[in-house]
């Protein structure tokens, strides 16, 4: 007999991943279309790669590096804060909150 609890947990997990993915994907659109350096463009490529492979923790790290290289606006950091919070990464969420308020 099939136990419905694991499928509910699985559905909840998939929804949580989708929320995190949306925040991480959205952050890029708060940066200039043309990135300022080869290093920033490399971070963008990594970010996209990690998002496409559902490596959300690595995507968060790549997005953070990209934001630092591009002097990202507060709304960028707010997206990362929401992604980190959704992932249960409270320490990183606090760092991003501080950057958003700077």
Backbone as JSON Lines, residues from 0, in Angstrom:
{"i":0,"aa":"X","n":[0.84,-1.18,0.0],"ca":[0.0,0.0,0.0],"c":[0.89,1.24,0.0]}
{"i":1,"aa":"X","n":[0.47,2.23,-0.74],"ca":[1.24,3.48,-0.9],"c":[0.97,4.42,0.27]}
{"i":2,"aa":"X","n":[2.03,4.91,0.87],"ca":[1.93,5.85,1.99],"c":[1.91,7.28,1.44]}
{"i":3,"aa":"X","n":[0.82,8.05,1.64],"ca":[0.72,9.39,1.05],"c":[1.64,10.43,1.7]}
{"i":4,"aa":"X","n":[2.15,10.17,2.88],"ca":[2.98,11.17,3.58],"c":[4.25,11.49,2.79]}
{"i":5,"aa":"X","n":[5.03,10.51,2.31],"ca":[6.24,10.86,1.55],"c":[5.94,11.71,0.32]}
{"i":6,"aa":"X","n":[4.83,11.44,-0.39],"ca":[4.52,12.24,-1.57],"c":[4.17,13.68,-1.18]}
{"i":7,"aa":"X","n":[3.54,13.87,-0.04],"ca":[3.25,15.23,0.43],"c":[4.55,15.94,0.73]}
{"i":8,"aa":"X","n":[5.46,15.26,1.42],"ca":[6.76,15.85,1.73],"c":[7.52,16.16,0.45]}
{"i":9,"aa":"X","n":[7.45,15.25,-0.49],"ca":[8.12,15.45,-1.77],"c":[7.52,16.65,-2.51]}
{"i":10,"aa":"X","n":[6.21,16.77,-2.48],"ca":[5.56,17.92,-3.12],"c":[5.94,19.22,-2.43]}
{"i":11,"aa":"X","n":[6.0,19.19,-1.1],"ca":[6.41,20.38,-0.35],"c":[7.84,20.77,-0.69]}
{"i":12,"aa":"X","n":[8.71,19.79,-0.8],"ca":[10.1,20.04,-1.13],"c":[10.23,20.62,-2.53]}
{"i":13,"aa":"X","n":[9.5,20.06,-3.48],"ca":[9.54,20.59,-4.85],"c":[9.04,22.04,-4.89]}
{"i":14,"aa":"X","n":[8.02,22.35,-4.12],"ca":[7.5,23.72,-4.08],"c":[8.53,24.66,-3.45]}
{"i":15,"aa":"X","n":[9.2,24.2,-2.4],"ca":[10.24,25.01,-1.77],"c":[11.38,25.27,-2.75]}
{"i":16,"aa":"X","n":[11.79,24.26,-3.49],"ca":[12.83,24.44,-4.5],"c":[12.39,25.45,-5.55]}
{"i":17,"aa":"X","n":[11.13,25.38,-5.96],"ca":[10.62,26.3,-6.97],"c":[10.66,27.75,-6.47]}
{"i":18,"aa":"X","n":[10.31,27.95,-5.21],"ca":[10.34,29.3,-4.63],"c":[11.78,29.81,-4.61]}
{"i":19,"aa":"X","n":[12.7,28.99,-4.14],"ca":[14.11,29.38,-4.1],"c":[14.63,29.67,-5.5]}
{"i":20,"aa":"X","n":[14.31,28.82,-6.44],"ca":[14.73,29.0,-7.83],"c":[14.25,30.33,-8.38]}
{"i":21,"aa":"X","n":[13.01,30.68,-8.1],"ca":[12.47,31.97,-8.6],"c":[13.24,33.15,-8.03]}
{"i":22,"aa":"X","n":[13.57,33.12,-6.75],"ca":[14.33,34.22,-6.15],"c":[15.73,34.31,-6.76]}
{"i":23,"aa":"X","n":[16.37,33.16,-6.92],"ca":[17.73,33.17,-7.47],"c":[17.74,33.59,-8.94]}
{"i":24,"aa":"X","n":[16.76,33.17,-9.69],"ca":[16.69,33.58,-11.1],"c":[16.37,35.07,-11.22]}
{"i":25,"aa":"X","n":[15.51,35.56,-10.35],"ca":[15.09,36.96,-10.42],"c":[16.23,37.92,-10.1]}
{"i":26,"aa":"X","n":[17.14,37.52,-9.23],"ca":[18.18,38.46,-8.79],"c":[18.99,38.99,-9.97]}
{"i":27,"aa":"X","n":[19.23,38.19,-10.98],"ca":[20.05,38.61,-12.13],"c":[19.46,39.81,-12.85]}
{"i":28,"aa":"X","n":[18.16,39.92,-12.85],"ca":[17.49,40.98,-13.61],"c":[17.56,42.34,-12.93]}
{"i":29,"aa":"X","n":[18.14,42.38,-11.74],"ca":[18.35,43.66,-11.06],"c":[19.74,44.22,-11.32]}
{"i":30,"aa":"X","n":[20.52,43.51,-12.12],"ca":[21.85,43.96,-12.49],"c":[21.83,44.5,-13.91]}
{"i":31,"aa":"X","n":[22.85,45.26,-14.25],"ca":[22.95,45.79,-15.62],"c":[22.98,44.64,-16.61]}
{"i":32,"aa":"X","n":[22.43,44.88,-17.79],"ca":[22.41,43.83,-18.81],"c":[23.83,43.41,-19.19]}
{"i":33,"aa":"X","n":[24.72,44.39,-19.33],"ca":[26.12,44.12,-19.63],"c":[26.9,44.11,-18.32]}
{"i":34,"aa":"X","n":[27.49,42.99,-18.02],"ca":[28.21,42.86,-16.76],"c":[29.59,43.52,-16.87]}
{"i":35,"aa":"X","n":[30.15,43.98,-15.73],"ca":[31.33,44.82,-15.76],"c":[32.67,44.13,-16.02]}
{"i":36,"aa":"X","n":[32.72,42.8,-15.95],"ca":[34.02,42.13,-16.09],"c":[33.85,40.69,-16.54]}
{"i":37,"aa":"X","n":[34.96,40.11,-16.97],"ca":[34.96,38.69,-17.33],"c":[34.63,37.83,-16.11]}
{"i":38,"aa":"X","n":[35.13,38.25,-14.96],"ca":[34.86,37.5,-13.73],"c":[33.36,37.5,-13.42]}
{"i":39,"aa":"X","n":[32.71,38.63,-13.6],"ca":[31.26,38.7,-13.38],"c":[30.52,37.83,-14.39]}
{"i":40,"aa":"X","n":[30.94,37.86,-15.63],"ca":[30.3,37.02,-16.64],"c":[30.49,35.54,-16.32]}
{"i":41,"aa":"X","n":[31.64,35.19,-15.79],"ca":[31.89,33.81,-15.38],"c":[30.96,33.41,-14.24]}
{"i":42,"aa":"X","n":[30.76,34.31,-13.29],"ca":[29.82,34.03,-12.19],"c":[28.41,33.84,-12.71]}
{"i":43,"aa":"X","n":[28.03,34.64,-13.7],"ca":[26.69,34.51,-14.29],"c":[26.53,33.14,-14.95]}
{"i":44,"aa":"X","n":[27.55,32.69,-15.67],"ca":[27.51,31.37,-16.3],"c":[27.37,30.28,-15.24]}
{"i":45,"aa":"X","n":[28.14,30.4,-14.16],"ca":[28.04,29.43,-13.07],"c":[26.64,29.45,-12.45]}
{"i":46,"aa":"X","n":[26.13,30.65,-12.2],"ca":[24.79,30.77,-11.62],"c":[23.77,30.04,-12.48]}
{"i":47,"aa":"X","n":[23.78,30.29,-13.77],"ca":[22.82,29.64,-14.67],"c":[23.01,28.12,-14.68]}
{"i":48,"aa":"X","n":[24.26,27.69,-14.71],"ca":[24.54,26.24,-14.69],"c":[23.95,25.59,-13.44]}
{"i":49,"aa":"X","n":[24.23,26.21,-12.28],"ca":[23.75,25.64,-11.03],"c":[22.22,25.66,-10.95]}
{"i":50,"aa":"X","n":[21.6,26.71,-11.45],"ca":[20.14,26.76,-11.45],"c":[19.56,25.65,-12.33]}
{"i":51,"aa":"X","n":[20.15,25.45,-13.49],"ca":[19.64,24.42,-14.41],"c":[19.83,23.01,-13.87]}
{"i":52,"aa":"X","n":[20.77,22.84,-12.95],"ca":[21.04,21.52,-12.37],"c":[20.53,21.4,-10.94]}
{"i":53,"aa":"X","n":[19.68,22.35,-10.53],"ca":[19.05,22.35,-9.21],"c":[20.07,22.28,-8.08]}
{"i":54,"aa":"X","n":[21.2,22.91,-8.27],"ca":[22.23,23.02,-7.23],"c":[22.05,24.38,-6.58]}
{"i":55,"aa":"X","n":[21.01,24.49,-5.75],"ca":[20.58,25.8,-5.27],"c":[21.56,26.44,-4.29]}
{"i":56,"aa":"X","n":[22.23,25.65,-3.48],"ca":[23.24,26.2,-2.57],"c":[24.4,26.8,-3.34]}
{"i":57,"aa":"X","n":[24.86,26.08,-4.37],"ca":[25.94,26.6,-5.2],"c":[25.48,27.81,-6.02]}
{"i":58,"aa":"X","n":[24.23,27.79,-6.44],"ca":[23.68,28.94,-7.17],"c":[23.64,30.16,-6.27]}
{"i":59,"aa":"X","n":[23.28,29.98,-5.02],"ca":[23.26,31.09,-4.07],"c":[24.66,31.68,-3.91]}
{"i":60,"aa":"X","n":[25.66,30.83,-3.8],"ca":[27.05,31.3,-3.68],"c":[27.47,32.06,-4.94]}
{"i":61,"aa":"X","n":[27.13,31.54,-6.11],"ca":[27.49,32.21,-7.36],"c":[26.78,33.55,-7.48]}
{"i":62,"aa":"X","n":[25.53,33.6,-7.07],"ca":[24.78,34.86,-7.11],"c":[25.4,35.88,-6.17]}
{"i":63,"aa":"X","n":[25.82,35.43,-5.0],"ca":[26.46,36.35,-4.05],"c":[27.73,36.93,-4.66]}
{"i":64,"aa":"X","n":[28.55,36.08,-5.25],"ca":[29.78,36.57,-5.9],"c":[29.46,37.55,-7.01]}
{"i":65,"aa":"X","n":[28.46,37.23,-7.8],"ca":[28.04,38.12,-8.88],"c":[27.6,39.47,-8.34]}
{"i":66,"aa":"X","n":[26.82,39.46,-7.29],"ca":[26.35,40.71,-6.69],"c":[27.49,41.56,-6.17]}
{"i":67,"aa":"X","n":[28.48,40.94,-5.56],"ca":[29.63,41.68,-5.04],"c":[30.45,42.28,-6.18]}
{"i":68,"aa":"X","n":[30.61,41.54,-7.26],"ca":[31.37,42.04,-8.4],"c":[30.66,43.17,-9.14]}
{"i":69,"aa":"X","n":[29.34,43.2,-9.04],"ca":[28.54,44.18,-9.79],"c":[28.01,45.32,-8.93]}
{"i":70,"aa":"X","n":[28.41,45.38,-7.67],"ca":[27.88,46.39,-6.76],"c":[26.35,46.4,-6.87]}
{"i":71,"aa":"X","n":[25.76,45.27,-6.55],"ca":[24.32,45.05,-6.73],"c":[23.48,45.99,-5.86]}
{"i":72,"aa":"X","n":[22.31,46.35,-6.37],"ca":[21.39,47.18,-5.58],"c":[20.71,46.38,-4.48]}
{"i":73,"aa":"X","n":[20.07,47.07,-3.59],"ca":[19.45,46.41,-2.43],"c":[18.4,45.38,-2.83]}
{"i":74,"aa":"X","n":[17.67,45.61,-3.89],"ca":[16.64,44.66,-4.3],"c":[17.26,43.32,-4.71]}
{"i":75,"aa":"X","n":[18.45,43.33,-5.27],"ca":[19.18,42.1,-5.59],"c":[19.42,41.3,-4.31]}
{"i":76,"aa":"X","n":[19.94,42.01,-3.29],"ca":[20.25,41.33,-2.02],"c":[18.99,40.85,-1.33]}
{"i":77,"aa":"X","n":[17.9,41.55,-1.54],"ca":[16.62,41.11,-0.96],"c":[16.19,39.77,-1.56]}
{"i":78,"aa":"X","n":[16.39,39.6,-2.86],"ca":[16.06,38.31,-3.5],"c":[16.92,37.2,-2.91]}
{"i":79,"aa":"X","n":[18.22,37.48,-2.7],"ca":[19.09,36.46,-2.12],"c":[18.7,36.17,-0.68]}
{"i":80,"aa":"X","n":[18.29,37.2,0.04],"ca":[17.84,37.01,1.42],"c":[16.63,36.08,1.46]}
{"i":81,"aa":"X","n":[15.69,36.3,0.58],"ca":[14.48,35.47,0.53],"c":[14.83,34.03,0.14]}
{"i":82,"aa":"X","n":[15.76,33.87,-0.81],"ca":[16.18,32.52,-1.21],"c":[16.85,31.81,-0.03]}
{"i":83,"aa":"X","n":[17.77,32.5,0.63],"ca":[18.48,31.89,1.77],"c":[17.51,31.54,2.89]}
{"i":84,"aa":"X","n":[16.6,32.42,3.18],"ca":[15.61,32.16,4.24],"c":[14.77,30.93,3.88]}
{"i":85,"aa":"X","n":[14.36,30.83,2.64],"ca":[13.56,29.69,2.21],"c":[14.35,28.38,2.3]}
{"i":86,"aa":"X","n":[15.67,28.48,2.15],"ca":[16.54,27.31,2.24],"c":[16.91,26.98,3.69]}
{"i":87,"aa":"X","n":[16.49,27.83,4.63],"ca":[16.82,27.61,6.03],"c":[18.22,28.06,6.4]}
{"i":88,"aa":"X","n":[18.81,28.93,5.59],"ca":[20.16,29.43,5.81],"c":[20.08,30.79,6.49]}
{"i":89,"aa":"X","n":[19.76,30.77,7.77],"ca":[19.49,32.01,8.5],"c":[20.69,32.94,8.58]}
{"i":90,"aa":"X","n":[21.89,32.38,8.75],"ca":[23.08,33.23,8.84],"c":[23.31,33.98,7.52]}
{"i":91,"aa":"X","n":[23.21,33.26,6.41],"ca":[23.38,33.91,5.1],"c":[22.25,34.9,4.85]}
{"i":92,"aa":"X","n":[21.04,34.55,5.24],"ca":[19.91,35.47,5.07],"c":[20.17,36.78,5.8]}
{"i":93,"aa":"X","n":[20.75,36.69,7.01],"ca":[21.06,37.9,7.78],"c":[22.12,38.75,7.07]}
{"i":94,"aa":"X","n":[23.12,38.1,6.48],"ca":[24.16,38.84,5.73],"c":[23.51,39.58,4.56]}
{"i":95,"aa":"X","n":[22.63,38.91,3.84],"ca":[21.99,39.53,2.7],"c":[21.05,40.65,3.13]}
{"i":96,"aa":"X","n":[20.39,40.49,4.27],"ca":[19.55,41.56,4.8],"c":[20.4,42.79,5.09]}
{"i":97,"aa":"X","n":[21.56,42.59,5.69],"ca":[22.47,43.71,5.97],"c":[22.91,44.4,4.68]}
{"i":98,"aa":"X","n":[23.21,43.61,3.67],"ca":[23.64,44.21,2.38],"c":[22.49,44.97,1.73]}
{"i":99,"aa":"X","n":[21.29,44.48,1.87],"ca":[20.13,45.17,1.29],"c":[19.88,46.5,1.98]}
{"i":100,"aa":"X","n":[20.24,46.58,3.25],"ca":[19.98,47.8,4.01],"c":[21.14,48.78,3.96]}
{"i":101,"aa":"X","n":[22.27,48.37,3.39],"ca":[23.46,49.24,3.33],"c":[23.29,50.37,2.33]}
